[in-house]
Amino acid sequence: MANNYLQFSTKIPYHTAAQKDWLVAALQAASESDEGPICQYEIEENECALWLYAEEYGDIERLAALVSEYQLAFQLEAPWSTSWASTCSKMRLDEFSGGAVAVIRGEVQFFEPISDALRWLKARE
């Protein structure tokens, strides 16, 4: 039996105590939901940021949605992005990948290498 992992490590900056409290409350609410936690997190007081990470599994789609809500709630203009790795504990075909996500003013866009590669190949057929 193989184990699959979705891993990432990123930071979300905050500028006020209200922003920090909002992020922590949103992450705690997610942890208590039926879907379970989005990821682990630590408050980096010195950097005014939350460090979010997933050592085994994180929900990148819910994280992007949370960042989108955060940007809209506080009318933040600065973009945010992160990347992730999808790995497997055994050498199985097509079980390794990753991607990136970018969020700006509440708009979310995902980028996945295999989709980009297939689009490139199709354009050359």
Protein Blocks (a to p, Z undefined) as FASTA:
>chain_A
ZZdddddddddddfbfklmmmmmmmmmmmmmmmnopfbdcdddfknopaddddfkbccfk
lmmmmmmmmmmmnopabdcddddddddfbdcehiagcdddddeehiacdddfklmmmmmm
mmmZZ
